[in-house]
Amino acid sequence: QVQLVESGGGLVQPGGSLRLSCAASGFTFSSYAMSWHRQAPGNRRELVAVITSGGSTSYADSVKGRFTISRDNAKNTVYLQMNSLKPEDTAVYYCYARNARDDYWGQGTQVTVSS
């Protein structure tokens, strides 16, 4: 069955870094656009970064220059490198896979930025 399993979340101080991973299985990973989304308490889920099947990337304005999305099709994994973290980056981060016919969500991983 389809699985998206996020890992790498945790507690980090402001200015610190984290690297999130999302391991995919059960579908043809290389043909899907992959993205990271986040949801803070009381807020709507928002798009953070996208990487297409061809490797093109785009980012929310709030994370440009600080976050980097990448993918390794050989490992069926998408990554989110997060640098210069701010308290407002605190949220549950979700991995999302989408193509023309299907879409799948991961279960989320908590990121907390606090001193």
Jmol script that loads the backbone (N, CA, C; Angstrom):
load data "model"
ATOM      1  N   GLN A   1       0.837  -1.187   0.000  1.00  0.00           N
ATOM      2  CA  GLN A   1       0.000   0.000   0.000  1.00  0.00           C
ATOM      3  C   GLN A   1       0.877   1.244   0.000  1.00  0.00           C
ATOM      4  N   VAL A   2       0.272   2.385  -0.312  1.00  0.00           N
ATOM      5  CA  VAL A   2       1.007   3.634  -0.373  1.00  0.00           C
ATOM      6  C   VAL A   2       1.371   4.098   1.036  1.00  0.00           C
ATOM      7  N   GLN A   3       2.633   4.494   1.178  1.00  0.00           N
ATOM      8  CA  GLN A   3       3.094   5.074   2.440  1.00  0.00           C
ATOM      9  C   GLN A   3       3.999   6.257   2.166  1.00  0.00           C
ATOM     10  N   LEU A   4       3.807   7.301   2.963  1.00  0.00           N
ATOM     11  CA  LEU A   4       4.719   8.439   3.027  1.00  0.00           C
ATOM     12  C   LEU A   4       5.062   8.595   4.500  1.00  0.00           C
ATOM     13  N   VAL A   5       6.327   8.392   4.817  1.00  0.00           N
ATOM     14  CA  VAL A   5       6.744   8.407   6.216  1.00  0.00           C
ATOM     15  C   VAL A   5       7.757   9.517   6.428  1.00  0.00           C
ATOM     16  N   GLU A   6       7.329  10.552   7.163  1.00  0.00           N
ATOM     17  CA  GLU A   6       8.218  11.675   7.458  1.00  0.00           C
ATOM     18  C   GLU A   6       9.069  11.378   8.688  1.00  0.00           C
ATOM     19  N   SER A   7      10.247  11.973   8.722  1.00  0.00           N
ATOM     20  CA  SER A   7      11.124  11.883   9.879  1.00  0.00           C
ATOM     21  C   SER A   7      12.026  13.112   9.906  1.00  0.00           C
ATOM     22  N   GLY A   8      12.691  13.299  11.048  1.00  0.00           N
ATOM     23  CA  GLY A   8      13.652  14.380  11.170  1.00  0.00           C
ATOM     24  C   GLY A   8      13.173  15.595  11.934  1.00  0.00           C
ATOM     25  N   GLY A   9      11.911  15.592  12.341  1.00  0.00           N
ATOM     26  CA  GLY A   9      11.418  16.718  13.125  1.00  0.00           C
ATOM     27  C   GLY A   9      11.980  16.701  14.537  1.00  0.00           C
ATOM     28  N   GLY A  10      11.708  17.779  15.276  1.00  0.00           N
ATOM     29  CA  GLY A  10      12.177  17.858  16.641  1.00  0.00           C
ATOM     30  C   GLY A  10      12.188  19.276  17.151  1.00  0.00           C
ATOM     31  N   LEU A  11      12.888  19.462  18.262  1.00  0.00           N
ATOM     32  CA  LEU A  11      13.015  20.768  18.902  1.00  0.00           C
ATOM     33  C   LEU A  11      14.373  21.367  18.532  1.00  0.00           C
ATOM     34  N   VAL A  12      14.363  22.610  18.078  1.00  0.00           N
ATOM     35  CA  VAL A  12      15.604  23.280  17.694  1.00  0.00           C
ATOM     36  C   VAL A  12      15.531  24.738  18.136  1.00  0.00           C
ATOM     37  N   GLN A  13      16.670  25.314  18.438  1.00  0.00           N
ATOM     38  CA  GLN A  13      16.719  26.711  18.845  1.00  0.00           C
ATOM     39  C   GLN A  13      16.607  27.627  17.622  1.00  0.00           C
ATOM     40  N   PRO A  14      16.123  28.847  17.823  1.00  0.00           N
ATOM     41  CA  PRO A  14      16.103  29.809  16.707  1.00  0.00           C
ATOM     42  C   PRO A  14      17.482  29.956  16.087  1.00  0.00           C
ATOM     43  N   GLY A  15      17.506  29.998  14.764  1.00  0.00           N
ATOM     44  CA  GLY A  15      18.768  30.066  14.036  1.00  0.00           C
ATOM     45  C   GLY A  15      19.350  28.716  13.683  1.00  0.00           C
ATOM     46  N   GLY A  16      18.774  27.665  14.237  1.00  0.00           N
ATOM     47  CA  GLY A  16      19.279  26.319  13.994  1.00  0.00           C
ATOM     48  C   GLY A  16      18.767  25.716  12.694  1.00  0.00           C
ATOM     49  N   SER A  17      19.133  24.444  12.475  1.00  0.00           N
ATOM     50  CA  SER A  17      18.781  23.747  11.241  1.00  0.00           C
ATOM     51  C   SER A  17      18.190  22.383  11.549  1.00  0.00           C
ATOM     52  N   LEU A  18      17.346  21.932  10.650  1.00  0.00           N
ATOM     53  CA  LEU A  18      16.823  20.574  10.662  1.00  0.00           C
ATOM     54  C   LEU A  18      16.702  20.090   9.225  1.00  0.00           C
ATOM     55  N   ARG A  19      16.793  18.781   9.060  1.00  0.00           N
ATOM     56  CA  ARG A  19      16.563  18.183   7.754  1.00  0.00           C
ATOM     57  C   ARG A  19      15.445  17.161   7.877  1.00  0.00           C
ATOM     58  N   LEU A  20      14.347  17.422   7.188  1.00  0.00           N
ATOM     59  CA  LEU A  20      13.231  16.484   7.161  1.00  0.00           C
ATOM     60  C   LEU A  20      13.395  15.523   5.983  1.00  0.00           C
ATOM     61  N   SER A  21      12.966  14.291   6.196  1.00  0.00           N
ATOM     62  CA  SER A  21      12.957  13.285   5.142  1.00  0.00           C
ATOM     63  C   SER A  21      11.551  12.711   5.016  1.00  0.00           C
ATOM     64  N   CYS A  22      11.214  12.307   3.810  1.00  0.00           N
ATOM     65  CA  CYS A  22       9.937  11.638   3.562  1.00  0.00           C
ATOM     66  C   CYS A  22      10.215  10.445   2.665  1.00  0.00           C
ATOM     67  N   ALA A  23      10.074   9.257   3.227  1.00  0.00           N
ATOM     68  CA  ALA A  23      10.317   8.024   2.491  1.00  0.00           C
ATOM     69  C   ALA A  23       8.998   7.524   1.901  1.00  0.00           C
ATOM     70  N   ALA A  24       8.997   7.308   0.596  1.00  0.00           N
ATOM     71  CA  ALA A  24       7.779   6.918  -0.112  1.00  0.00           C
ATOM     72  C   ALA A  24       7.842   5.467  -0.547  1.00  0.00           C
ATOM     73  N   SER A  25       6.680   4.832  -0.589  1.00  0.00           N
ATOM     74  CA  SER A  25       6.581   3.472  -1.093  1.00  0.00           C
ATOM     75  C   SER A  25       5.165   3.226  -1.596  1.00  0.00           C
ATOM     76  N   GLY A  26       5.040   2.238  -2.486  1.00  0.00           N
ATOM     77  CA  GLY A  26       3.722   1.851  -2.964  1.00  0.00           C
ATOM     78  C   GLY A  26       3.245   2.574  -4.206  1.00  0.00           C
ATOM     79  N   PHE A  27       4.065   3.458  -4.762  1.00  0.00           N
ATOM     80  CA  PHE A  27       3.713   4.146  -6.004  1.00  0.00           C
ATOM     81  C   PHE A  27       5.001   4.525  -6.729  1.00  0.00           C
ATOM     82  N   THR A  28       4.860   4.967  -7.979  1.00  0.00           N
ATOM     83  CA  THR A  28       6.025   5.300  -8.800  1.00  0.00           C
ATOM     84  C   THR A  28       6.507   6.697  -8.440  1.00  0.00           C
ATOM     85  N   PHE A  29       7.364   6.755  -7.449  1.00  0.00           N
ATOM     86  CA  PHE A  29       7.807   8.004  -6.852  1.00  0.00           C
ATOM     87  C   PHE A  29       8.311   9.006  -7.889  1.00  0.00           C
ATOM     88  N   SER A  30       9.109   8.560  -8.836  1.00  0.00           N
ATOM     89  CA  SER A  30       9.765   9.469  -9.770  1.00  0.00           C
ATOM     90  C   SER A  30       8.781  10.224 -10.656  1.00  0.00           C
ATOM     91  N   SER A  31       7.564   9.738 -10.783  1.00  0.00           N
ATOM     92  CA  SER A  31       6.599  10.391 -11.665  1.00  0.00           C
ATOM     93  C   SER A  31       5.662  11.344 -10.937  1.00  0.00           C
ATOM     94  N   TYR A  32       5.900  11.535  -9.651  1.00  0.00           N
ATOM     95  CA  TYR A  32       5.050  12.400  -8.831  1.00  0.00           C
ATOM     96  C   TYR A  32       5.774  13.693  -8.464  1.00  0.00           C
ATOM     97  N   ALA A  33       5.029  14.793  -8.478  1.00  0.00           N
ATOM     98  CA  ALA A  33       5.510  16.004  -7.837  1.00  0.00           C
ATOM     99  C   ALA A  33       5.414  15.799  -6.334  1.00  0.00           C
ATOM    100  N   MET A  34       6.433  16.237  -5.630  1.00  0.00           N
ATOM    101  CA  MET A  34       6.471  16.088  -4.177  1.00  0.00           C
ATOM    102  C   MET A  34       6.519  17.474  -3.532  1.00  0.00           C
ATOM    103  N   SER A  35       5.870  17.599  -2.414  1.00  0.00           N
ATOM    104  CA  SER A  35       5.864  18.888  -1.742  1.00  0.00           C
ATOM    105  C   SER A  35       5.827  18.706  -0.224  1.00  0.00           C
ATOM    106  N   TRP A  36       6.209  19.770   0.439  1.00  0.00           N
ATOM    107  CA  TRP A  36       6.101  19.863   1.894  1.00  0.00           C
ATOM    108  C   TRP A  36       5.089  20.957   2.218  1.00  0.00           C
ATOM    109  N   HIS A  37       4.261  20.654   3.204  1.00  0.00           N
ATOM    110  CA  HIS A  37       3.275  21.586   3.701  1.00  0.00           C
ATOM    111  C   HIS A  37       3.423  21.646   5.214  1.00  0.00           C
ATOM    112  N   ARG A  38       2.882  22.675   5.809  1.00  0.00           N
ATOM    113  CA  ARG A  38       2.930  22.752   7.268  1.00  0.00           C
ATOM    114  C   ARG A  38       1.643  23.352   7.807  1.00  0.00           C
ATOM    115  N   GLN A  39       1.369  23.009   9.063  1.00  0.00           N
ATOM    116  CA  GLN A  39       0.178  23.515   9.726  1.00  0.00           C
ATOM    117  C   GLN A  39       0.493  23.806  11.176  1.00  0.00           C
ATOM    118  N   ALA A  40       0.368  25.062  11.549  1.00  0.00           N
ATOM    119  CA  ALA A  40       0.541  25.479  12.938  1.00  0.00           C
ATOM    120  C   ALA A  40      -0.829  25.471  13.624  1.00  0.00           C
ATOM    121  N   PRO A  41      -0.854  25.347  14.940  1.00  0.00           N
ATOM    122  CA  PRO A  41      -2.135  25.328  15.662  1.00  0.00           C
ATOM    123  C   PRO A  41      -2.981  26.548  15.340  1.00  0.00           C
ATOM    124  N   GLY A  42      -4.252  26.312  14.983  1.00  0.00           N
ATOM    125  CA  GLY A  42      -5.158  27.404  14.673  1.00  0.00           C
ATOM    126  C   GLY A  42      -5.017  27.982  13.278  1.00  0.00           C
ATOM    127  N   ASN A  43      -4.061  27.453  12.513  1.00  0.00           N
ATOM    128  CA  ASN A  43      -3.824  27.967  11.149  1.00  0.00           C
ATOM    129  C   ASN A  43      -4.217  26.930  10.105  1.00  0.00           C
ATOM    130  N   ARG A  44      -4.389  27.420   8.878  1.00  0.00           N
ATOM    131  CA  ARG A  44      -4.635  26.516   7.773  1.00  0.00           C
ATOM    132  C   ARG A  44      -3.320  25.865   7.350  1.00  0.00           C
ATOM    133  N   ARG A  45      -3.439  24.690   6.733  1.00  0.00           N
ATOM    134  CA  ARG A  45      -2.253  24.046   6.181  1.00  0.00           C
ATOM    135  C   ARG A  45      -1.766  24.882   5.003  1.00  0.00           C
ATOM    136  N   GLU A  46      -0.454  25.099   4.946  1.00  0.00           N
ATOM    137  CA  GLU A  46       0.097  25.934   3.886  1.00  0.00           C
ATOM    138  C   GLU A  46       1.226  25.212   3.162  1.00  0.00           C
ATOM    139  N   LEU A  47       1.367  25.560   1.883  1.00  0.00           N
ATOM    140  CA  LEU A  47       2.427  24.993   1.073  1.00  0.00           C
ATOM    141  C   LEU A  47       3.755  25.643   1.445  1.00  0.00           C
ATOM    142  N   VAL A  48       4.777  24.828   1.612  1.00  0.00           N
ATOM    143  CA  VAL A  48       6.116  25.324   1.944  1.00  0.00           C
ATOM    144  C   VAL A  48       7.029  25.274   0.723  1.00  0.00           C
ATOM    145  N   ALA A  49       7.083  24.108   0.060  1.00  0.00           N
ATOM    146  CA  ALA A  49       7.998  23.933  -1.070  1.00  0.00           C
ATOM    147  C   ALA A  49       7.515  22.780  -1.932  1.00  0.00           C
ATOM    148  N   VAL A  50       7.818  22.899  -3.225  1.00  0.00           N
ATOM    149  CA  VAL A  50       7.429  21.879  -4.202  1.00  0.00           C
ATOM    150  C   VAL A  50       8.639  21.517  -5.052  1.00  0.00           C
ATOM    151  N   ILE A  51       8.732  20.236  -5.418  1.00  0.00           N
ATOM    152  CA  ILE A  51       9.700  19.806  -6.416  1.00  0.00           C
ATOM    153  C   ILE A  51       8.955  18.910  -7.400  1.00  0.00           C
ATOM    154  N   THR A  52       9.053  19.261  -8.674  1.00  0.00           N
ATOM    155  CA  THR A  52       8.335  18.499  -9.691  1.00  0.00           C
ATOM    156  C   THR A  52       9.066  17.189 -10.007  1.00  0.00           C
ATOM    157  N   SER A  53       8.436  16.366 -10.818  1.00  0.00           N
ATOM    158  CA  SER A  53       9.086  15.126 -11.230  1.00  0.00           C
ATOM    159  C   SER A  53      10.344  15.422 -12.040  1.00  0.00           C
ATOM    160  N   GLY A  54      10.388  16.569 -12.674  1.00  0.00           N
ATOM    161  CA  GLY A  54      11.558  16.968 -13.445  1.00  0.00           C
ATOM    162  C   GLY A  54      12.626  17.680 -12.654  1.00  0.00           C
ATOM    163  N   GLY A  55      12.338  17.960 -11.370  1.00  0.00           N
ATOM    164  CA  GLY A  55      13.334  18.578 -10.509  1.00  0.00           C
ATOM    165  C   GLY A  55      13.206  20.081 -10.322  1.00  0.00           C
ATOM    166  N   SER A  56      12.202  20.708 -10.935  1.00  0.00           N
ATOM    167  CA  SER A  56      12.001  22.143 -10.723  1.00  0.00           C
ATOM    168  C   SER A  56      11.446  22.379  -9.324  1.00  0.00           C
ATOM    169  N   THR A  57      11.879  23.486  -8.712  1.00  0.00           N
ATOM    170  CA  THR A  57      11.473  23.774  -7.342  1.00  0.00           C
ATOM    171  C   THR A  57      10.811  25.144  -7.229  1.00  0.00           C
ATOM    172  N   SER A  58       9.976  25.273  -6.219  1.00  0.00           N
ATOM    173  CA  SER A  58       9.400  26.569  -5.878  1.00  0.00           C
ATOM    174  C   SER A  58       9.142  26.586  -4.378  1.00  0.00           C
ATOM    175  N   TYR A  59       9.089  27.817  -3.820  1.00  0.00           N
ATOM    176  CA  TYR A  59       9.008  27.978  -2.378  1.00  0.00           C
ATOM    177  C   TYR A  59       8.013  29.066  -1.990  1.00  0.00           C
ATOM    178  N   ALA A  60       7.460  28.924  -0.800  1.00  0.00           N
ATOM    179  CA  ALA A  60       6.687  30.000  -0.209  1.00  0.00           C
ATOM    180  C   ALA A  60       7.633  31.160   0.081  1.00  0.00           C
ATOM    181  N   ASP A  61       7.130  32.372  -0.030  1.00  0.00           N
ATOM    182  CA  ASP A  61       7.972  33.546   0.211  1.00  0.00           C
ATOM    183  C   ASP A  61       8.582  33.519   1.609  1.00  0.00           C
ATOM    184  N   SER A  62       7.845  32.974   2.562  1.00  0.00           N
ATOM    185  CA  SER A  62       8.294  32.986   3.952  1.00  0.00           C
ATOM    186  C   SER A  62       9.520  32.115   4.206  1.00  0.00           C
ATOM    187  N   VAL A  63       9.832  31.192   3.281  1.00  0.00           N
ATOM    188  CA  VAL A  63      10.963  30.286   3.502  1.00  0.00           C
ATOM    189  C   VAL A  63      12.042  30.421   2.439  1.00  0.00           C
ATOM    190  N   LYS A  64      11.823  31.252   1.429  1.00  0.00           N
ATOM    191  CA  LYS A  64      12.822  31.419   0.361  1.00  0.00           C
ATOM    192  C   LYS A  64      14.159  31.845   0.930  1.00  0.00           C
ATOM    193  N   GLY A  65      15.209  31.190   0.460  1.00  0.00           N
ATOM    194  CA  GLY A  65      16.544  31.504   0.919  1.00  0.00           C
ATOM    195  C   GLY A  65      16.945  30.790   2.194  1.00  0.00           C
ATOM    196  N   ARG A  66      15.991  30.145   2.864  1.00  0.00           N
ATOM    197  CA  ARG A  66      16.281  29.422   4.103  1.00  0.00           C
ATOM    198  C   ARG A  66      16.053  27.924   3.967  1.00  0.00           C
ATOM    199  N   PHE A  67      15.057  27.525   3.191  1.00  0.00           N
ATOM    200  CA  PHE A  67      14.711  26.112   3.036  1.00  0.00           C
ATOM    201  C   PHE A  67      15.084  25.646   1.634  1.00  0.00           C
ATOM    202  N   THR A  68      15.451  24.365   1.539  1.00  0.00           N
ATOM    203  CA  THR A  68      15.762  23.752   0.252  1.00  0.00           C
ATOM    204  C   THR A  68      15.081  22.394   0.159  1.00  0.00           C
ATOM    205  N   ILE A  69      14.303  22.199  -0.902  1.00  0.00           N
ATOM    206  CA  ILE A  69      13.679  20.900  -1.149  1.00  0.00           C
ATOM    207  C   ILE A  69      14.508  20.155  -2.190  1.00  0.00           C
ATOM    208  N   SER A  70      14.644  18.849  -2.003  1.00  0.00           N
ATOM    209  CA  SER A  70      15.377  18.023  -2.951  1.00  0.00           C
ATOM    210  C   SER A  70      14.761  16.622  -2.949  1.00  0.00           C
ATOM    211  N   ARG A  71      15.118  15.841  -3.959  1.00  0.00           N
ATOM    212  CA  ARG A  71      14.608  14.488  -4.021  1.00  0.00           C
ATOM    213  C   ARG A  71      15.688  13.544  -4.521  1.00  0.00           C
ATOM    214  N   ASP A  72      15.593  12.299  -4.070  1.00  0.00           N
ATOM    215  CA  ASP A  72      16.478  11.233  -4.518  1.00  0.00           C
ATOM    216  C   ASP A  72      15.579  10.115  -5.031  1.00  0.00           C
ATOM    217  N   ASN A  73      15.421  10.045  -6.337  1.00  0.00           N
ATOM    218  CA  ASN A  73      14.509   9.051  -6.905  1.00  0.00           C
ATOM    219  C   ASN A  73      15.007   7.620  -6.704  1.00  0.00           C
ATOM    220  N   ALA A  74      16.311   7.446  -6.561  1.00  0.00           N
ATOM    221  CA  ALA A  74      16.852   6.110  -6.314  1.00  0.00           C
ATOM    222  C   ALA A  74      16.460   5.599  -4.927  1.00  0.00           C
ATOM    223  N   LYS A  75      16.247   6.539  -4.002  1.00  0.00           N
ATOM    224  CA  LYS A  75      15.879   6.173  -2.628  1.00  0.00           C
ATOM    225  C   LYS A  75      14.399   6.425  -2.339  1.00  0.00           C
ATOM    226  N   ASN A  76      13.664   6.900  -3.344  1.00  0.00           N
ATOM    227  CA  ASN A  76      12.233   7.220  -3.152  1.00  0.00           C
ATOM    228  C   ASN A  76      12.035   8.142  -1.949  1.00  0.00           C
ATOM    229  N   THR A  77      12.855   9.155  -1.879  1.00  0.00           N
ATOM    230  CA  THR A  77      12.840  10.038  -0.714  1.00  0.00           C
ATOM    231  C   THR A  77      12.899  11.496  -1.149  1.00  0.00           C
ATOM    232  N   VAL A  78      12.135  12.327  -0.458  1.00  0.00           N
ATOM    233  CA  VAL A  78      12.202  13.773  -0.643  1.00  0.00           C
ATOM    234  C   VAL A  78      12.659  14.384   0.669  1.00  0.00           C
ATOM    235  N   TYR A  79      13.424  15.453   0.560  1.00  0.00           N
ATOM    236  CA  TYR A  79      14.022  16.093   1.721  1.00  0.00           C
ATOM    237  C   TYR A  79      13.612  17.563   1.807  1.00  0.00           C
ATOM    238  N   LEU A  80      13.670  18.082   3.024  1.00  0.00           N
ATOM    239  CA  LEU A  80      13.511  19.517   3.226  1.00  0.00           C
ATOM    240  C   LEU A  80      14.603  19.955   4.201  1.00  0.00           C
ATOM    241  N   GLN A  81      15.601  20.648   3.668  1.00  0.00           N
ATOM    242  CA  GLN A  81      16.653  21.218   4.507  1.00  0.00           C
ATOM    243  C   GLN A  81      16.182  22.582   4.983  1.00  0.00           C
ATOM    244  N   MET A  82      16.113  22.748   6.282  1.00  0.00           N
ATOM    245  CA  MET A  82      15.618  23.988   6.876  1.00  0.00           C
ATOM    246  C   MET A  82      16.729  24.643   7.682  1.00  0.00           C
ATOM    247  N   ASN A  83      17.143  25.820   7.248  1.00  0.00           N
ATOM    248  CA  ASN A  83      18.188  26.580   7.926  1.00  0.00           C
ATOM    249  C   ASN A  83      17.620  27.879   8.485  1.00  0.00           C
ATOM    250  N   SER A  84      18.366  28.498   9.369  1.00  0.00           N
ATOM    251  CA  SER A  84      17.967  29.780   9.965  1.00  0.00           C
ATOM    252  C   SER A  84      16.523  29.734  10.455  1.00  0.00           C
ATOM    253  N   LEU A  85      16.210  28.705  11.198  1.00  0.00           N
ATOM    254  CA  LEU A  85      14.835  28.502  11.638  1.00  0.00           C
ATOM    255  C   LEU A  85      14.383  29.592  12.597  1.00  0.00           C
ATOM    256  N   LYS A  86      13.097  29.915  12.487  1.00  0.00           N
ATOM    257  CA  LYS A  86      12.486  30.959  13.298  1.00  0.00           C
ATOM    258  C   LYS A  86      11.341  30.360  14.118  1.00  0.00           C
ATOM    259  N   PRO A  87      10.963  30.975  15.215  1.00  0.00           N
ATOM    260  CA  PRO A  87       9.824  30.447  15.992  1.00  0.00           C
ATOM    261  C   PRO A  87       8.556  30.297  15.142  1.00  0.00           C
ATOM    262  N   GLU A  88       8.377  31.161  14.179  1.00  0.00           N
ATOM    263  CA  GLU A  88       7.163  31.078  13.332  1.00  0.00           C
ATOM    264  C   GLU A  88       7.198  29.897  12.359  1.00  0.00           C
ATOM    265  N   ASP A  89       8.310  29.184  12.298  1.00  0.00           N
ATOM    266  CA  ASP A  89       8.371  27.952  11.501  1.00  0.00           C
ATOM    267  C   ASP A  89       7.807  26.757  12.269  1.00  0.00           C
ATOM    268  N   THR A  90       7.487  26.951  13.528  1.00  0.00           N
ATOM    269  CA  THR A  90       6.929  25.877  14.339  1.00  0.00           C
ATOM    270  C   THR A  90       5.598  25.403  13.763  1.00  0.00           C
ATOM    271  N   ALA A  91       5.514  24.096  13.490  1.00  0.00           N
ATOM    272  CA  ALA A  91       4.318  23.526  12.871  1.00  0.00           C
ATOM    273  C   ALA A  91       4.501  22.017  12.737  1.00  0.00           C
ATOM    274  N   VAL A  92       3.431  21.352  12.360  1.00  0.00           N
ATOM    275  CA  VAL A  92       3.538  19.973  11.882  1.00  0.00           C
ATOM    276  C   VAL A  92       3.799  20.053  10.386  1.00  0.00           C
ATOM    277  N   TYR A  93       4.831  19.361   9.939  1.00  0.00           N
ATOM    278  CA  TYR A  93       5.221  19.372   8.534  1.00  0.00           C
ATOM    279  C   TYR A  93       4.768  18.063   7.878  1.00  0.00           C
ATOM    280  N   TYR A  94       4.116  18.204   6.743  1.00  0.00           N
ATOM    281  CA  TYR A  94       3.552  17.077   6.020  1.00  0.00           C
ATOM    282  C   TYR A  94       4.184  16.939   4.641  1.00  0.00           C
ATOM    283  N   CYS A  95       4.396  15.716   4.248  1.00  0.00           N
ATOM    284  CA  CYS A  95       4.859  15.365   2.914  1.00  0.00           C
ATOM    285  C   CYS A  95       3.620  15.062   2.056  1.00  0.00           C
ATOM    286  N   TYR A  96       3.666  15.452   0.772  1.00  0.00           N
ATOM    287  CA  TYR A  96       2.523  15.280  -0.124  1.00  0.00           C
ATOM    288  C   TYR A  96       3.027  14.866  -1.492  1.00  0.00           C
ATOM    289  N   ALA A  97       2.374  13.863  -2.071  1.00  0.00           N
ATOM    290  CA  ALA A  97       2.711  13.374  -3.409  1.00  0.00           C
ATOM    291  C   ALA A  97       1.508  13.561  -4.316  1.00  0.00           C
ATOM    292  N   ARG A  98       1.762  14.024  -5.534  1.00  0.00           N
ATOM    293  CA  ARG A  98       0.635  14.281  -6.432  1.00  0.00           C
ATOM    294  C   ARG A  98       1.040  14.063  -7.884  1.00  0.00           C
ATOM    295  N   ASN A  99       0.133  13.398  -8.632  1.00  0.00           N
ATOM    296  CA  ASN A  99       0.243  13.421 -10.086  1.00  0.00           C
ATOM    297  C   ASN A  99      -1.144  13.706 -10.646  1.00  0.00           C
ATOM    298  N   ALA A 100      -1.349  13.456 -11.918  1.00  0.00           N
ATOM    299  CA  ALA A 100      -2.610  13.852 -12.567  1.00  0.00           C
ATOM    300  C   ALA A 100      -3.812  13.078 -12.023  1.00  0.00           C
ATOM    301  N   ARG A 101      -3.546  11.904 -11.436  1.00  0.00           N
ATOM    302  CA  ARG A 101      -4.673  11.062 -11.034  1.00  0.00           C
ATOM    303  C   ARG A 101      -4.785  10.862  -9.536  1.00  0.00           C
ATOM    304  N   ASP A 102      -3.662  10.869  -8.835  1.00  0.00           N
ATOM    305  CA  ASP A 102      -3.675  10.485  -7.423  1.00  0.00           C
ATOM    306  C   ASP A 102      -2.941  11.502  -6.563  1.00  0.00           C
ATOM    307  N   ASP A 103      -3.247  11.478  -5.286  1.00  0.00           N
ATOM    308  CA  ASP A 103      -2.462  12.263  -4.337  1.00  0.00           C
ATOM    309  C   ASP A 103      -2.476  11.564  -2.988  1.00  0.00           C
ATOM    310  N   TYR A 104      -1.373  11.751  -2.248  1.00  0.00           N
ATOM    311  CA  TYR A 104      -1.188  11.061  -0.973  1.00  0.00           C
ATOM    312  C   TYR A 104      -0.536  12.007   0.028  1.00  0.00           C
ATOM    313  N   TRP A 105      -0.943  11.853   1.297  1.00  0.00           N
ATOM    314  CA  TRP A 105      -0.368  12.632   2.388  1.00  0.00           C
ATOM    315  C   TRP A 105       0.367  11.723   3.360  1.00  0.00           C
ATOM    316  N   GLY A 106       1.421  12.256   3.943  1.00  0.00           N
ATOM    317  CA  GLY A 106       2.068  11.595   5.066  1.00  0.00           C
ATOM    318  C   GLY A 106       1.367  11.945   6.360  1.00  0.00           C
ATOM    319  N   GLN A 107       1.878  11.381   7.462  1.00  0.00           N
ATOM    320  CA  GLN A 107       1.221  11.565   8.759  1.00  0.00           C
ATOM    321  C   GLN A 107       1.717  12.802   9.501  1.00  0.00           C
ATOM    322  N   GLY A 108       2.807  13.370   9.041  1.00  0.00           N
ATOM    323  CA  GLY A 108       3.321  14.608   9.626  1.00  0.00           C
ATOM    324  C   GLY A 108       4.413  14.380  10.650  1.00  0.00           C
ATOM    325  N   THR A 109       5.270  15.386  10.792  1.00  0.00           N
ATOM    326  CA  THR A 109       6.314  15.380  11.810  1.00  0.00           C
ATOM    327  C   THR A 109       6.374  16.772  12.429  1.00  0.00           C
ATOM    328  N   GLN A 110       6.495  16.804  13.755  1.00  0.00           N
ATOM    329  CA  GLN A 110       6.456  18.078  14.474  1.00  0.00           C
ATOM    330  C   GLN A 110       7.817  18.759  14.440  1.00  0.00           C
ATOM    331  N   VAL A 111       7.802  20.037  14.111  1.00  0.00           N
ATOM    332  CA  VAL A 111       8.991  20.887  14.199  1.00  0.00           C
ATOM    333  C   VAL A 111       8.671  22.015  15.168  1.00  0.00           C
ATOM    334  N   THR A 112       9.500  22.147  16.199  1.00  0.00           N
ATOM    335  CA  THR A 112       9.321  23.197  17.191  1.00  0.00           C
ATOM    336  C   THR A 112      10.597  24.015  17.273  1.00  0.00           C
ATOM    337  N   VAL A 113      10.464  25.319  17.051  1.00  0.00           N
ATOM    338  CA  VAL A 113      11.604  26.229  17.115  1.00  0.00           C
ATOM    339  C   VAL A 113      11.416  27.119  18.337  1.00  0.00           C
ATOM    340  N   SER A 114      12.255  26.906  19.329  1.00  0.00           N
ATOM    341  CA  SER A 114      12.090  27.616  20.600  1.00  0.00           C
ATOM    342  C   SER A 114      13.397  27.609  21.367  1.00  0.00           C
ATOM    343  N   SER A 115      13.619  28.675  22.121  1.00  0.00           N
ATOM    344  CA  SER A 115      14.795  28.732  22.978  1.00  0.00           C
ATOM    345  C   SER A 115      14.444  28.257  24.388  1.00  0.00           C
TER     346      SER A 115
END
end "model"
wireframe off; spacefill off
backbone 0.3
color backbone group
